[in-house]
Amino acid sequence: MANPQLHPLEVNPRTGEPFLRLRKHKNVILTPPRSSDIPENIRYLNDPHVNDMLSGPPVPYLLEHAEAWYKVISTPSEETLAAIEAARDMPDLITVRHCPVRVIREVKEDGEDVFLGDIGLLRFDEGRLLAPDGLQADDEQKAKYVNANIERPVGDPEIVWSIGDYLAPSHHGRGIMTDVLETLLWDWAVPRMGVRRICASAFEGNHGSIRVFERNGFTVTKTVENWAVVKGRMRNLHVVEWDYSTAVPPSGSS
Ligand SMILES: CC(C)(COP(=O)(O)OP(=O)(O)OC[C@H]1O[C@@H](n2cnc3c(N)ncnc32)[C@H](O)[C@@H]1OP(=O)(O)O)[C@@H](O)C(=O)NCCC(=O)NCCS
């Protein structure tokens, strides 16, 4: 019998892999990372339709970057699944540190799936935005706020979370990331991690990303001019925020 602590994840009967099915795009699922994703990740993170709007991944994005990234994202997934397994017999659903599923895949009619992208929910670690006077604060002040956010215990409603995502260009504009974020937020982040506050950002001009956030109830709270030079250009940054206390749960959320 599947471990009830996986709820609402399902388990692929063929592979035993847990997955979360999107609320609207029923043929799209989120799963744990697989090492076989590395070539696709390299392909998309070298595509200017994707990488130009991302500050993290370097260009060119090489095998060594993808392998290091795979370690970074697979460890929390494995640890969370281990915690869920250890709690198998507990009567109530436990609150967990991470989301064990994050890789976006399209399931084909024959049951095989295709890598489509990635969404990560991580503790916010941008001191310039976390500290109250962050843009002026010194490094020590910024580090103090970042460390406090990282050290908060699992399930603490004061944790500020952040989101990073990308989707294969072939699938842009079909409402997939809007659905991915809604599903991640309401089917896992809120009920299973106790996520209550999120602060994310997108470069000015990234209309698609801002719309994904707005359609999920995020509000643009500020725009920071001359945030950083990324991929050779000075960027302005839109900051978007979400707060559970004022959020309107979409239908189907408990
Ligand atoms: C941003 C991104 C994740 C959006 O995903 P998506 O699945 O294409 O978005 P959706 O289809 O759910 O669209 C949501 C809204 O954005 C709009 N949109 C999507 N892509 C767009 C684009 N390239 N240009 C303008 N608008 C776009 C849609 O029309 C829709 O708007 P609406 O609500 O007014 O109808 C995707 O384009 C992407 O991966 N971009 C490159 C990486 C990136 O920017 N990541 C986010 C970093 S902050």
PDBQT file of the ligand as one rigid body, heavy atoms in Angstrom, charges set to zero:
ROOT
HETATM    1  C1  LIG A 301       7.979  32.730 -17.577  1.00  0.00    +0.000 C 
HETATM    2  C2  LIG A 301       7.502  31.337 -17.918  1.00  0.00    +0.000 C 
HETATM    3  C3  LIG A 301       7.830  30.412 -16.779  1.00  0.00    +0.000 C 
HETATM    4  C4  LIG A 301       5.986  31.426 -18.118  1.00  0.00    +0.000 C 
HETATM    5  O1  LIG A 301       5.476  30.108 -18.272  1.00  0.00    +0.000 OA
HETATM    6  P1  LIG A 301       4.255  29.800 -19.235  1.00  0.00    +0.000 P 
HETATM    7  O2  LIG A 301       3.776  28.442 -18.989  1.00  0.00    +0.000 OA
HETATM    8  O3  LIG A 301       4.649  30.155 -20.620  1.00  0.00    +0.000 OA
HETATM    9  O4  LIG A 301       3.200  30.864 -18.699  1.00  0.00    +0.000 OA
HETATM   10  P2  LIG A 301       1.618  30.742 -18.874  1.00  0.00    +0.000 P 
HETATM   11  O5  LIG A 301       1.321  30.101 -20.188  1.00  0.00    +0.000 OA
HETATM   12  O6  LIG A 301       1.060  30.136 -17.637  1.00  0.00    +0.000 OA
HETATM   13  O7  LIG A 301       1.215  32.261 -19.036  1.00  0.00    +0.000 OA
HETATM   14  C5  LIG A 301       0.866  33.148 -18.024  1.00  0.00    +0.000 C 
HETATM   15  C6  LIG A 301       0.674  34.515 -18.651  1.00  0.00    +0.000 C 
HETATM   16  O8  LIG A 301       1.903  34.983 -19.209  1.00  0.00    +0.000 OA
HETATM   17  C7  LIG A 301       1.747  35.267 -20.580  1.00  0.00    +0.000 C 
HETATM   18  N1  LIG A 301       2.963  34.881 -21.256  1.00  0.00    +0.000 N 
HETATM   19  C8  LIG A 301       3.552  33.667 -21.237  1.00  0.00    +0.000 A 
HETATM   20  N2  LIG A 301       4.694  33.709 -21.936  1.00  0.00    +0.000 NA
HETATM   21  C9  LIG A 301       4.812  34.953 -22.398  1.00  0.00    +0.000 A 
HETATM   22  C10 LIG A 301       5.783  35.617 -23.179  1.00  0.00    +0.000 A 
HETATM   23  N3  LIG A 301       6.857  35.002 -23.633  1.00  0.00    +0.000 N 
HETATM   24  N4  LIG A 301       5.583  36.927 -23.469  1.00  0.00    +0.000 NA
HETATM   25  C11 LIG A 301       4.491  37.567 -23.020  1.00  0.00    +0.000 A 
HETATM   26  N5  LIG A 301       3.556  36.979 -22.239  1.00  0.00    +0.000 NA
HETATM   27  C12 LIG A 301       3.705  35.703 -21.958  1.00  0.00    +0.000 A 
HETATM   28  C13 LIG A 301       0.538  34.478 -21.015  1.00  0.00    +0.000 C 
HETATM   29  O9  LIG A 301      -0.081  35.047 -22.154  1.00  0.00    +0.000 OA
HETATM   30  C14 LIG A 301      -0.326  34.592 -19.796  1.00  0.00    +0.000 C 
HETATM   31  O10 LIG A 301      -0.835  35.896 -19.734  1.00  0.00    +0.000 OA
HETATM   32  P3  LIG A 301      -2.381  36.228 -19.414  1.00  0.00    +0.000 P 
HETATM   33  O11 LIG A 301      -2.599  35.783 -18.000  1.00  0.00    +0.000 OA
HETATM   34  O12 LIG A 301      -2.462  37.697 -19.559  1.00  0.00    +0.000 OA
HETATM   35  O13 LIG A 301      -3.181  35.430 -20.415  1.00  0.00    +0.000 OA
HETATM   36  C15 LIG A 301       8.131  30.821 -19.223  1.00  0.00    +0.000 C 
HETATM   37  O14 LIG A 301       7.866  31.734 -20.241  1.00  0.00    +0.000 OA
HETATM   38  C16 LIG A 301       9.637  30.628 -19.095  1.00  0.00    +0.000 C 
HETATM   39  O15 LIG A 301      10.088  29.556 -18.756  1.00  0.00    +0.000 OA
HETATM   40  N6  LIG A 301      10.427  31.684 -19.422  1.00  0.00    +0.000 N 
HETATM   41  C17 LIG A 301      11.885  31.605 -19.375  1.00  0.00    +0.000 C 
HETATM   42  C18 LIG A 301      12.429  31.454 -17.967  1.00  0.00    +0.000 C 
HETATM   43  C19 LIG A 301      11.824  32.447 -17.002  1.00  0.00    +0.000 C 
HETATM   44  O16 LIG A 301      11.586  33.595 -17.334  1.00  0.00    +0.000 OA
HETATM   45  N7  LIG A 301      11.593  31.997 -15.759  1.00  0.00    +0.000 N 
HETATM   46  C20 LIG A 301      11.062  32.833 -14.716  1.00  0.00    +0.000 C 
HETATM   47  C21 LIG A 301      12.177  33.609 -14.095  1.00  0.00    +0.000 C 
HETATM   48  S1  LIG A 301      11.548  34.804 -12.906  1.00  0.00    +0.000 SA
ENDROOT
TORSDOF 0
